[in-house]
Structure formats: structure tokens, C-alpha cells
Amino acid sequence: MELNDQNRNFTISSKVSSSQKAKYIQEAGRLNLSLSEWVCGTLDMSINAYEDVNEITEVKQLQEDSGEKDKKINRLSSSLEIVKSHLDLIKSINIKKDKRYWY
């Protein structure tokens, strides 16, 4: 049995309201397409659109995660600077104490 992808002999249907149907017919007519051709083309175009939406969502999530990590890095860097300052102060105090005992 040979698979012939060119024959369009399957029907896909959907329930829509009368105003939706009118809108779809109007849009198909504007493009000089039958409603069936317009629906088929719209479905074909939407296949990749959902993948793009998922990628966009993933990128946004990664950007948010990155922003949160940047904030955490900044907070930790500030804390590290404070700790370094305290250590430097403690070292200088200890050096002064050591000099007192040597004289």
C-alpha cells in the first residue's frame, strides 16, 4: 500500500459559533480561499507556532531565573565585601597589638 500524501481525503471538523464561522468565511474570502483551504492553511501554520510559543515561554523563564541569580550574586558580592572589610580591620588591629608587645 503506497502512502500518497497529496490526496486530501480526510475531514477534520470543529464546532464553532455562527459568528466565528462568519468571521472565518470572511477572512478566507479576503484571501481568495475557500473556507476549507483557509482552515487547512491555518492549521499548518499553527503547528510551528505552538513550538515558538513554548520556546518564548522558556526564554522568558530563563531570563527571570537569570535575573534572580544576578540579584543573588550582587547580594553575596556585597556581603563578601563587608566580610573582607571586617577581616582587614581585624588584621590591622591584630598587627597593632603584636607591635605593642614587641616594644
C-alpha positions, -999 to +999 in steps of 0.1 A: +000+000+000+016+033-011+012+063+010+000+093-011+003+125+009-011+146-019-047+133-017-067+153+007-094+128+016-097+132+054-121+155+072-112+174+103-141+193+119-146+216+148-177+232+164-178+270+162-204+296+167-222+312+138-202+345+144-169+326+143-179+308+111-189+341+095-155+356+106-136+327+092-155+327+059-149+365+056-111+360+063-109+331+038-127+352+012-104+382+017-075+358+008-094+343-022-095+309-005-123+285+003-131+281+040-116+246+038-083+258+023-081+286+048-087+262+077-061+238+064-035+265+059-042+280+093-037+246+109-005+240+090+009+274+101-001+268+137+020+236+140+052+256+144+035+285+162+030+264+193+066+253+194+076+290+191+053+299+219+069+272+241+104+285+232+094+321+240+080+310+274+111+290+281+133+320+272+113+343+294+116+318+323+154+316+318+156+354+317+137+356+350+159+329+366+190+347+353+177+380+368+171+364+402+206+348+401+222+381+392+204+397+422+217+369+445+252+373+431+251+410+438+238+404+474+265+378+480+292+401+465+282+429+488+283+406+518+317+393+507+330+429+505+317+436+541+333+404+554+366+414+537+364+449+552+359+433+587+388+409+582+411+437+571+401+457+602+407+427+625+441+421+608+451+457+613+440+456+650+460+423+655+490+438+638+489+468+662+485+445+692+515+425+681+537+456+677+528+467+712+542+435+727+574+437+707+584+471+720 
